[in-house]
Amino acid sequence: MAKEDAKRRIRSALDDMEVVDHHDHIGEPFMASAGHEADLPYFLANAYLYGDLVAAGMAGGILNSERFDYLKTGGDESAEIWKELKPYLGKVRNTIYYRFLLLALKDLYGFEGGEIEDGNWAALSRRIRERSKSQLKWSLEILEKMKVRRMILDISGASRINAKIIEDERLKQVVRMDDFITGNVKTAATFLERNVRTLDDYLEALEGAFETAVKQGAIGVKSGLAYEREILYERVPKPDAERIFASGLDRASYPERKAFQDFMMHEVCGLCAKHKLPFQVHTGLQAGNYNTISNANPTLLTNLIREFPGVRFDIFHGGYPYLMEAGILAKYFPNAYVDACWLAHISPTAYKRALSEWLEIVPASKIFAWGGDHGIIDWSYASLMLAKDLVADVLAEKVATNYFGEEAAIEVAEMIMGKNATEVYGF
Ligand SMILES: [Zn+2]
């Protein structure tokens, strides 16, 4: 009982609070001229649920983006896609990737059914399509409803921030420098007024990219290379990198390419330090299918975190499933932060376990509790509602067991839901 009462009060405090969305990918919905309309099948295809449907045996092709071309031309093929989708949807009703979507559909579209099924999907789909005709207005409305103070967007293409979205002081962007790390000379050339011939040219272009990003208003750097390789970046002497670069990255062997990337990652960290830009690093679970989880173990970053005390490393997704390893990095190193973006709807149980344990081992100032991590704001809304419930639950448990008082709990909530990021990212 004591816990339920405390939870209600903490949740209500959370609902009154402005929050920081520590990580999201919402680009198109914030453009003045939105791309195209959306419907229920499109929504499902653009959710993490896709990965679970594939894991359940659905052929990837069913939800390819070309299947949704009709949304650009005023047609309607949703019934055909629904028919193909339905058998697999029945197999994933247990996963949180499916269940948390219902939160958005209920709150934002008045969906009343228990599950999405034959009798109710079409009406719901029509409502979504109708709303999607004014996508920007709708997205800003939801942003307001979420009480988002700042949203950190990862929507940059080739090392420049995305200039197509509307200007709004709530929307901040990080920039990816992964193109430079992997050796994309074409991208580098766009930052240099002469040809990129030597490694020094390439490094000069990287400096130019950082300067451009800062000028464009980037507030941090993001790396998503854990999708492609192990995130252990060893120290490589410059002459080695020079030799690999000079003999052509296209012809380089895998160990050579890795060495070059390792070298470049250190250069990127050096420039993050120079420009005082926090570095968001993907660790843990990769979205989709067929990846290698051990590549993304956050402890593989230990040497970088140690070597660059001037870089604040924002360690993503709580490192799931390496939750405690990620927490320990934030416990050991003043420049490491553990970020639970995406985690609430990866697994609510893991989220609660992680947050509860982190609160016992990590300074509260080193925890970022939530980020939506979606391309569609409706799903980020659902993620926030879920995260608030989980945060309230964890904090209420601590209050009920006399770990700390309710006042301290609410103070912690304010820190992890936005105050910390406001400080670290300098909003
Ligand atoms: Zn993401």
Boltz pocket constraint, residues with backbone or C-beta under 6 A from the ligand:
constraints:
  - pocket:
      binder: B
      contacts: [[A, 23], [A, 24], [A, 25], [A, 154], [A, 373]]
      max_distance: 6.0
